[in-house]
Amino acid sequence: MHTTQALLLADLAGELPMAVRQQRLVETLRLHFRCGAVALLQQDGHGELLRPVAVDGLVNEALGRRFAIKEHPRLAAILQRREVTCFHHDSGLSDPYDGLVIERPGQPLQVHDCMGVALDLEGQRFGVLTLDALTVGTFDPTAQRELAQLLPLIEAVVRVSQLEAALRASQHSGGTPADSAPKGEEGEIVGHSEAMSRLLNELRVVADSELPVLLLGETGVGKEMFAHRLHRLSRRGNRSLVHVNCAALPESLAESELFGHVRGAFSGAVSDRPGRFEAAEGGTLLLDEVGELPLAIQAKLLRVLQNGEIQRLGADRPRRVNVRVIAATNRNLREQVAEGNFRADLYHRLSVYPIPIPPLRERGNDVLLLAGRFLELNRTRLGLRSLRLSPMAEEALRRYRWPGNVRELEHVISRAALKALSRGARRSDIVTLETDLLDLDDGVPAPPTEQVLAPRHDDRELPLRDAVDACERECIRVALQRHDGNWARAARGLGIDASNLHKLARRLGMKLPT
């Protein structure tokens, strides 16, 4: 007990990034209580969802899950009490982590013992801490008392990590408050990869300007979701964001739809009608699939961007509008300009600040976090006790190229869950999705397999010790790359203790995290 308190106090005093501090918290508690898994979950702004922010002992995709409180009675019970809550093996309430604990890899085992406690920061309910075990009786009265005694320290660690994160975000954004609090399931961006971190930081910086932004990316990467985030972070975030799907606008109605019309402007115009630009007054207009706009409408759109004026169809006078424009496209507009299908002057107006959205295949382990989210959505939708991926299925998701990106992944998980039921899985089972249920297109080439081989030097044999060292270095490098540089998760993936991984890396002369 004293050792654990000392470790928590040391983490409290040290300067650590929020994610590292919270990860060390759950790892320390799992070691202290000798249990299968520990998770720190934050409540969303609406009080409807719990979002894992740090886990130890759970499968990779657990961090991507969002637990609807009304769907998980154990989590709801923990949230409602200030005292430690314990559920024993004979509890009739299902555990949200059934099938997700990795104490015995590859086996969809149910949790037998669970305890948890609600966490408060500055008098507000932050979320919960949960501890789960596969062994009956792990959380005896002594363990419950110790968790209660550790609670003030646990809350202090979480409080400091939140304050430091808010301070860093404020410094990076020039004093603009961070958009770090979870807002609920809709519109939340899931991902911890370096590519996503760079993108989210760029969005935060450009949001504070009034510049037009052009979001570029393949079909299915979530351009609309990033546009919503850009608007929410901007000074216009409390005003409307109006979405226009340019690909769905008939050419004959496009002008009226965008700029409005007056009574009698055309047959059927029985009254004055404002357009989408006026609807977005003071806010943001999202021109989705902007590359599909007819050339005639492009010229009128250019006038709006140049002069801030629109003219309703059939009207004599222009109107001033105060609207920020965000455009999005999966087309190469430079090529469209060269081919004469898109105005060069409009392209330059729209692309004052272009932002490419990375495809899913470039986001590393984010594919498993997103899969976790879709697994939980489908578990709830289909009324399943538990829905998980097999280790082979996880690897298949990592290797696939994802030409349809996040949207394709969502469809793959939904289809696989339905197939599992159609093949006889019971809703009361821990349902495991195997590779064959994913039905991934083998015709799409996968990236090169991560073969771990000792390097060759001019075809000469290496001494056995050197060959083993080289192989171990490559194993560690691949694991770190797969887990976005997170040493704790890399250690779990390699099946060794994190401290032993550090010792091994130090012996191999590898650079350790500071």
Secondary structure in CASP SS format (residue, H / E / C, confidence):
PFRMAT SS
TARGET T0000
AUTHOR 0000-0000-0000
METHOD secondary structure of the structure
MODEL  1
M C 1.00
H H 1.00
T H 1.00
T H 1.00
Q H 1.00
A H 1.00
L H 1.00
L H 1.00
L H 1.00
A H 1.00
D H 1.00
L H 1.00
A H 1.00
G C 1.00
E C 1.00
L C 1.00
P C 1.00
M H 1.00
A H 1.00
V H 1.00
R H 1.00
Q H 1.00
Q H 1.00
R H 1.00
L H 1.00
V H 1.00
E H 1.00
T H 1.00
L H 1.00
R H 1.00
L H 1.00
H H 1.00
F H 1.00
R C 1.00
C C 1.00
G C 1.00
A E 1.00
V E 1.00
A E 1.00
L E 1.00
L E 1.00
Q E 1.00
Q E 1.00
D C 1.00
G C 1.00
H C 1.00
G C 1.00
E C 1.00
L E 1.00
L E 1.00
R E 1.00
P E 1.00
V E 1.00
A E 1.00
V E 1.00
D E 1.00
G C 1.00
L E 1.00
V C 1.00
N H 1.00
E H 1.00
A H 1.00
L H 1.00
G H 1.00
R C 1.00
R C 1.00
F E 1.00
A E 1.00
I H 1.00
K H 1.00
E H 1.00
H C 1.00
P H 1.00
R H 1.00
L H 1.00
A H 1.00
A H 1.00
I H 1.00
L H 1.00
Q H 1.00
R C 1.00
R C 1.00
E C 1.00
V C 1.00
T E 1.00
C E 1.00
F E 1.00
H C 1.00
H C 1.00
D C 1.00
S C 1.00
G C 1.00
L C 1.00
S C 1.00
D C 1.00
P C 1.00
Y C 1.00
D C 1.00
G C 1.00
L C 1.00
V E 1.00
I C 1.00
E C 1.00
R C 1.00
P C 1.00
G C 1.00
Q C 1.00
P C 1.00
L C 1.00
Q C 1.00
V C 1.00
H C 1.00
D E 1.00
C E 1.00
M E 1.00
G E 1.00
V E 1.00
A E 1.00
L E 1.00
D E 1.00
L E 1.00
E C 1.00
G C 1.00
Q E 1.00
R E 1.00
F E 1.00
G E 1.00
V E 1.00
L E 1.00
T E 1.00
L E 1.00
D E 1.00
A E 1.00
L C 1.00
T C 1.00
V C 1.00
G C 1.00
T C 1.00
F C 1.00
D C 1.00
P H 1.00
T H 1.00
A H 1.00
Q H 1.00
R H 1.00
E H 1.00
L H 1.00
A H 1.00
Q H 1.00
L H 1.00
L H 1.00
P H 1.00
L H 1.00
I H 1.00
E H 1.00
A H 1.00
V H 1.00
V H 1.00
R H 1.00
V H 1.00
S H 1.00
Q H 1.00
L H 1.00
E H 1.00
A H 1.00
A H 1.00
L H 1.00
R H 1.00
A H 1.00
S H 1.00
Q H 1.00
H H 1.00
S C 1.00
G C 1.00
G C 1.00
T C 1.00
P C 1.00
A C 1.00
D C 1.00
S C 1.00
A C 1.00
P C 1.00
K C 1.00
G C 1.00
E C 1.00
E C 1.00
G C 1.00
E C 1.00
I C 1.00
V C 1.00
G C 1.00
H C 1.00
S C 1.00
E H 1.00
A H 1.00
M H 1.00
S H 1.00
R H 1.00
L H 1.00
L H 1.00
N H 1.00
E H 1.00
L H 1.00
R H 1.00
V H 1.00
V H 1.00
A H 1.00
D C 1.00
S C 1.00
E C 1.00
L C 1.00
P C 1.00
V E 1.00
L E 1.00
L E 1.00
L E 1.00
G C 1.00
E C 1.00
T C 1.00
G C 1.00
V C 1.00
G C 1.00
K H 1.00
E H 1.00
M H 1.00
F H 1.00
A H 1.00
H H 1.00
R H 1.00
L H 1.00
H H 1.00
R H 1.00
L H 1.00
S C 1.00
R C 1.00
R C 1.00
G C 1.00
N C 1.00
R C 1.00
S C 1.00
L E 1.00
V E 1.00
H E 1.00
V E 1.00
N E 1.00
C H 1.00
A H 1.00
A H 1.00
L C 1.00
P C 1.00
E H 1.00
S H 1.00
L H 1.00
A H 1.00
E H 1.00
S H 1.00
E H 1.00
L H 1.00
F H 1.00
G C 1.00
H E 1.00
V C 1.00
R C 1.00
G C 1.00
A C 1.00
F C 1.00
S C 1.00
G C 1.00
A C 1.00
V C 1.00
S C 1.00
D C 1.00
R E 1.00
P C 1.00
G C 1.00
R H 1.00
F H 1.00
E H 1.00
A H 1.00
A C 1.00
E C 1.00
G C 1.00
G C 1.00
T E 1.00
L E 1.00
L E 1.00
L E 1.00
D E 1.00
E C 1.00
V H 1.00
G H 1.00
E H 1.00
L C 1.00
P C 1.00
L H 1.00
A H 1.00
I H 1.00
Q H 1.00
A H 1.00
K H 1.00
L H 1.00
L H 1.00
R H 1.00
V H 1.00
L H 1.00
Q H 1.00
N H 1.00
G C 1.00
E E 1.00
I E 1.00
Q C 1.00
R C 1.00
L E 1.00
G C 1.00
A C 1.00
D C 1.00
R C 1.00
P C 1.00
R E 1.00
R E 1.00
V C 1.00
N C 1.00
V C 1.00
R E 1.00
V E 1.00
I E 1.00
A E 1.00
A E 1.00
T E 1.00
N C 1.00
R C 1.00
N C 1.00
L H 1.00
R H 1.00
E H 1.00
Q H 1.00
V H 1.00
A H 1.00
E C 1.00
G C 1.00
N C 1.00
F C 1.00
R C 1.00
A H 1.00
D H 1.00
L H 1.00
Y H 1.00
H H 1.00
R H 1.00
L H 1.00
S C 1.00
V C 1.00
Y E 1.00
P E 1.00
I E 1.00
P E 1.00
I C 1.00
P C 1.00
P C 1.00
L H 1.00
R H 1.00
E H 1.00
R C 1.00
G C 1.00
N C 1.00
D H 1.00
V H 1.00
L H 1.00
L H 1.00
L H 1.00
A H 1.00
G H 1.00
R H 1.00
F H 1.00
L H 1.00
E H 1.00
L H 1.00
N H 1.00
R H 1.00
T H 1.00
R H 1.00
L H 1.00
G C 1.00
L C 1.00
R C 1.00
S E 1.00
L E 1.00
R E 1.00
L E 1.00
S C 1.00
P H 1.00
M H 1.00
A H 1.00
E H 1.00
E H 1.00
A H 1.00
L H 1.00
R H 1.00
R H 1.00
Y C 1.00
R C 1.00
W C 1.00
P C 1.00
G C 1.00
N H 1.00
V H 1.00
R H 1.00
E H 1.00
L H 1.00
E H 1.00
H H 1.00
V H 1.00
I H 1.00
S H 1.00
R H 1.00
A H 1.00
A H 1.00
L H 1.00
K H 1.00
A H 1.00
L H 1.00
S H 1.00
R C 1.00
G C 1.00
A C 1.00
R C 1.00
R C 1.00
S C 1.00
D C 1.00
I E 1.00
V E 1.00
T E 1.00
L E 1.00
E C 1.00
T H 1.00
D H 1.00
L H 1.00
L H 1.00
D C 1.00
L C 1.00
D C 1.00
D C 1.00
G C 1.00
V C 1.00
P C 1.00
A C 1.00
P C 1.00
P C 1.00
T C 1.00
E C 1.00
Q C 1.00
V C 1.00
L C 1.00
A C 1.00
P C 1.00
R C 1.00
H E 1.00
D C 1.00
D C 1.00
R E 1.00
E C 1.00
L C 1.00
P C 1.00
L H 1.00
R H 1.00
D H 1.00
A H 1.00
V H 1.00
D H 1.00
A H 1.00
C H 1.00
E H 1.00
R H 1.00
E H 1.00
C H 1.00
I H 1.00
R H 1.00
V H 1.00
A H 1.00
L H 1.00
Q H 1.00
R H 1.00
H C 1.00
D C 1.00
G C 1.00
N C 1.00
W H 1.00
A H 1.00
R H 1.00
A H 1.00
A H 1.00
R H 1.00
G H 1.00
L H 1.00
G C 1.00
I C 1.00
D C 1.00
A H 1.00
S H 1.00
N H 1.00
L H 1.00
H H 1.00
K H 1.00
L H 1.00
A H 1.00
R H 1.00
R H 1.00
L C 1.00
G C 1.00
M C 1.00
K C 1.00
L C 1.00
P C 1.00
T C 1.00
END
